[in-house]
Amino acid sequence: MAQAELIPGDGMLSVDKALRETELLISAGIIVSSLESLVRPKDVEDDGLISWRIGRTRSKRMAKGKTGEFFDKIFTSPGIQVLTSLRLTASTLVALPGTNRQTKAAAMTFLAVTNVLMQLRSNYGADGSDHVNLVVCAAVAASKFFPNDEKARKACTAFIAGQSVVSYFAAGLAKAVSPYWRDGSAMQGIFRTKTYGQKHVGELLKKHPWLARLGGWGVWVGEMLFPLVLVAPKPIAAGLLGTGVSFHAGNAAFMGLNRFLWAFSATYPSVVHHSKHLSKRITAGQ
């Protein structure tokens, strides 16, 4: 008589599969953002929106001596375009099938280091996706140095998963203690801005304050509940992941925050790997 049984080896999303899926998602995000930067070179010129000539004034150390000379070379044209092109190349190498482990290790390490450099060049518009990119790239790079130690690679995915659920909870908690998120005015304010706003959505939320309040509560409650994905029954855990993807997809569509979609989605394979119920599947056996 056939019965359902858990196959330990096949029944888990393997750590290497989780890492590979993470590589693909984080690389896709960096490829997209790099291409966006390269097609808008004027933004990083001296008279552009993200000018290093202005940005370097944030710190005397970045503006003087040999350190200043080094940053001037890599953070102004054509150095910044070269750096962005190298990030595009590195992320493409990681995404391509057949790239060997050593090359991936070097590429992911380069992406982690240059992620810090890109944030150093300009913190204008820096957001949670930049920090998640750094965490994911560094953890995946570290995993490449332990090809024969599954526990070490598993520790890397545990680090990514931990960072993911903590970041969601912290973001939700920060909103929960804010009266502006509880009364809906934060939602109204965001969608009325020129950078992240949508005129029609902003008008709709202004006309229906209850809708703005519902949206604000939905965001912070959903974020605070996200860590349950690690222990909740499968339908609830899957729902939390689906809600997370939908939330970031909505931000990408309505607010232009496409980097969040790629960065946070890249943590989900590790979250699934360490989820008590999502990581398992039942197979038929005799």
N, C-alpha and C positions, 0 to 999 in steps of 0.2 A: 504494500500500500504506500502510495506516494505521500510524503510529508514535507512540510516546509522546514528548512534548516538553514542556519547561518554558516556560510563558508568563510572562515576567518580571513583567508588570503584574498579571495575574490570578492568577499562581501564588503570590503572597505574601499573607499576612494583612496588609492595608494598615495603616499606622500609625494612620490615623483610625478604622478599625474596632476596632483594639486599644484605642485611647483611649476609644472609645464603650463597649466592653464593660467596661472598667475603671471608667468613670463609673457604669454601672448597678450593678455589684457593690459598689463602695464606698458608693454612695448607699443601696443596700438595707440594708447593714449599719448605717449611721448612722440610718436610719429605724427599724429594729428596736430599736436601743439607746436611741434617743430616746423611743420609745413605752414601752419598759420603765421608763425613768426617770419619765416623766410619770404612769404609773399607780401609782407608788409615791412620792408626794410627801413622805410622812413621813420617808423616808430622809435627806432634805436639810434637815429642820427642825433647830432648835437642839438638840433632844433626840434627834435621829435618829442613825442609824448613821454617816452621812457629814456630820456637822455642821460648818459653816464656823466656828462659834464655837470649836471645838476645832482645826480645821485651820489657822486663821489664826495660831495660836501657834507654828507652825513657823518663822516669820520675823518679826522685829521690823518690817521694812520693810512687810510686808503688813498689819500691825496698827496702824500709826501714820500720822498726817498725812493729806494728801489722797489718797495712794495707798491707805491703809487704808480711807478713806471710799468710794473708788471700788469697791474689791473688796467691801466690805460690801454695797453696793447691788446688785451683779450676782451675788454669790455666796450671798445669803440670799433667802428667799421674800419677794415673788414674783419677784425678779430672776432667780434661777436657773431657774425654770420658764419665764420669758420667753426666756432664752437658749437653753434646750433646745428650746422651740417654734420659735425662729428657725432653729436647726440642722435641725429636722425640715422646715421650710418650704424651706430652701435645698437640702437633699438631694432633696426631692421635685421641685423645679424642675429640678434636674440630670437626674433620672431621666425626667421627662416628655418625650415626643417633641415636637419642634417648638420647644423652648426655644432662643433664639438664642445665639450665641457670647458676646456681651457679658454676658448674664445668667448664663451658665454660668461665665464667668471670675470674675464678682463672687461668685457662690455658692460656688465651689470655694475662692476666696481666703478668704472668710468662714469656711468649714468648717475650713481649715487653721489660721487664727488662733485660732478658738474651740476648736480641739482642744488648742492650747497652754494656753488659759485653763482648760479643764476639767481638764487634768492639774495645773495650778497650784492649782486649788481643792482637789483631793485626789489624792494619789498612792497612797491606799489602794486596793489591788486593781489598780493600774496594771500593764500587761503589754505584751508585744511588739506586740499588736494596736493599741495606742494609738500607738506609734511608726510602725507601718506605715501607719496611717490618715493621720498627718501627712505622711509621705513621699509617699504616693499623691495626697492632696489638693493638696499643694504642687506636685507635678510636673504633674498634670493642669491645675491653674490656670495654671501657666507656659506650657503648650502652647497655651492659648487666646490668648495674646498674639502668636502667630506663625502666623496663618492662611494666610500665603502662603509660609512657609518650612518645607518638609517635613523638611529636615535638622534644624531646631531641634526640631520635634515628635518626630522620631525620637530625638533626644538625650534627650528627656523620658522616652520609653518605655525607652531604654537605662538611664537612671538608676533607674527603677522595677525593671527586670529585675535590674540589678546589686545593688540593695539586697535584693531577694528572695533571690537565691542566696547572697549573703554572710551574710544573717541566718540562713538555714538551716544553713550550714556552721559559723558561729560557735556556734550553739546546740548543734550536734552535737559540736563540739570540746570545748565546756565540759562536756558530759556524758561524753565519752570519757575525760577525765582524772580524772573523779570515780569513786572506788571504789564509791560507793553506786549508781551507774547500772550499773557493770559487774557487781556481784554481785546486782542485782535489788532491793536494799533500798529504793531510791528509789521504784520502782514500788509496792512494798508500802506505803511510808509515805504516798505521795500518796493512794492509794485508801482509806486509813484516816482521813484528815482529814475534818472536818465540812464544810468549805467545798467541796472538790473531790472528796471521796471517794464511793464507792459500797460500802455494807456488804457486799453479796454478792460483789462483785469483790474487795474487800479480803480477805475470808475465803478466797476461792478462791486468791489469790496467796500467802497465808500458808500454806495447806495444800499448795500445790505451788510451792516456791521456784524450781524450774527454769523454770516458766512466767513468773514475775516476771523472772528473769534473761534469758529469751528476749525478753520484751517490752522490757526496758531496752536490750538490745543492738539490737533492731530499730529503736527510736526513734533512737538516736544514729548508728547506721550509715546509716539512711535519710536523716537530715538531712545528714550529711557527703557523701553521694553525690548529693544533689539538684543541685549545680551542673553535673553531667554532662548535665543536660537540655539545656544549650546546645550540646553537641557530639556527644552519643551518637546512634547510629542511631535511626530513628523508633520502632521497637517499645519500645526501652529508655527513650527520652525520654518517650514517652506513658505508659509504666508508672510512671515517676517522678512525673509529674504526677498520675496516677490515685492513686498511693500517698499523695501529699501531700493531695489532697482527702479521701481516705478517713480519713487520720490526723486532720485537722481536724474532719471530720464525727463521728468517734468521740469526740473531745474535747468537741464540742458536746453529744453525746447523753449521755455518761457523766460529764462534769465541768462541764457548764454553760458551757463556753467558746465560745459561739456567735459572739462577735466575731472570734475567730481565723479561723473558717471564711470569713466575709465579707472580712476584711481581707487575708488572704494569698491567697485566691482572686482578689481584685482585681488582684494582681500577675501572675497567670498569663497573661493576654492579652499583656502585654509580654514575658514570658518566651518565649511561643510565637513572637511576632514576631521575636525575636532568636535563636531556636533554629535551628541550622544545617539541621536536617532537618524539624522540625515545621512550620516556616513555609512549606514548599514542598508543592505538590501537583501531581501529574502529570496532564495533560489529554491527550485524544486529538486528534491533528491529522493532516492529510493531508501 
